[in-house]
Amino acid sequence: MVSKEIRRQKVKIDAVDSEMILLLQKDGRISNTAIAKKIGIAESTVRTRLKRLIDTKIIQIVAVSNPFDLGFQVAGNFKITIDIQKKDTIMKKLAAIKELKYVVLTTGGTDVDADFILSSFEDLEPLIFEEINKIDGIKQIETSLILQWGKNEFDWGTVMS
């Protein structure tokens, strides 16, 4: 059984939500008025629906960037093996670590995938040994560093599109 803290309540989206999401994935700065014109609905409808999509965490509107261009020296991924009986507590504790930007429970060779971004290489050792390894139930951490970005896109659409 999946933990209630980790599992999000399934919220249905319709064709209008899907069109709004597609437009926002292409340009997160598009105005509500422009969305309304493109879809053919009232701006107030866009505003209400957008608030619901954000409040239910179906979408978040952010500026996606390359961390190296912003001065960060280290970005990478941890593949973490855990005591699966402690997964709920481990996932909460990992999610609370500021440097971890993406934390998911997975299938396959490891149990948890976590992406990180750090100011310097000096920050990597304390992150691994003083924060992550001290979490009860962490068995093993495999670290991969990003050397170069080949693609970093988030406009995958929706199932309805």
Secondary structure by P-SEA (a helix, b strand, c coil): cccccccccbbbbcaaaaaaaaaaaacccccaaaaaaaacccaaaaaaaaaaaaaaccbbbbbbbccccccccccccccccccccaaaaaaaaaaacccccbbbbbcccccbbbbbcccccccccccccccccccccccbbbbbbbccccccccccccccc
